[in-house]
Amino acid sequence: MTISPTDFASLLCSRLCHDLLSPVGALNNGLELLADEHDPEMRARCLELLGESARASANKLKFFRLAFGAAGGFGETVDAREAQAAIEGLFVDNPRIKVGWMVSEAVLPKQAIKVLLNLALIGGDALVRGGQLDIGAEAVDGMLEIGVRAEGQRIMLDPELRNALTGDGGEAPVTPRSVAAHLVRELVDDAEGSLQVSPPEAEMLVFGASFRAG
């Protein structure tokens, strides 16, 4: 990937704004409706919708803080339960996706947390009709192994994202859509780790990342 840090940060911001536009826009619309609504039942429904949009916004922000940000307040490692809460919060309003958490480590390095969260984000987006999203991590023989598996009726991993993860895209430009995949690739390469992606013809989508533990 050949791109300046400033441009990469701008693309990350574009991705965040895109994902937050829907719940924040719903908050704005709900407030406008509430201001003009006098029926008690409708006002109660407006408040309910406002609460749902506020929770969705907060959940996305918590996820992005760990997945893309510096995760202020944490040291070099992050409690794995924070990552679990971030992933479950991200998908809590999507009943079509069931999350399985199989992380045996109590804490994970920040770098590994970012890889795990971004792979979970990509895997969840690929489940266009819903399905099962399983996330696992464990230390084996001095290596930290991360695995994400997406299984469902229809799985669509955009070739742009696949190429960014595998490094087969050459000098293809980074876009807001592919920025999370490029971030994973950069984090894995910086740690001199390895990253695998199941082939397009596979019945399920599987990501595997390996780092030297410690």
KAVENCOR-V975094 format. One record per run of one state. SS is the DSSP state (hx for helix, st for strand, lp for the rest). FROM is the first residue (numbers start at 1). TO is the last residue. If there is no record, write none. Layout:
# KAVENCOR-V975094
ss=SS from=FROM to=TO
ss=SS from=FROM to=TO
This chain:
# KAVENCOR-V975094
ss=lp from=1 to=4
ss=hx from=5 to=36
ss=lp from=37 to=39
ss=hx from=40 to=67
ss=lp from=68 to=76
ss=st from=77 to=79
ss=hx from=80 to=91
ss=lp from=92 to=96
ss=st from=97 to=103
ss=lp from=104 to=106
ss=st from=107 to=109
ss=hx from=110 to=126
ss=st from=127 to=127
ss=lp from=128 to=130
ss=st from=131 to=140
ss=lp from=141 to=142
ss=st from=143 to=151
ss=lp from=152 to=154
ss=st from=155 to=155
ss=lp from=156 to=158
ss=hx from=159 to=166
ss=lp from=167 to=178
ss=hx from=179 to=190
ss=lp from=191 to=193
ss=st from=194 to=197
ss=lp from=198 to=204
ss=st from=205 to=212
ss=lp from=213 to=214
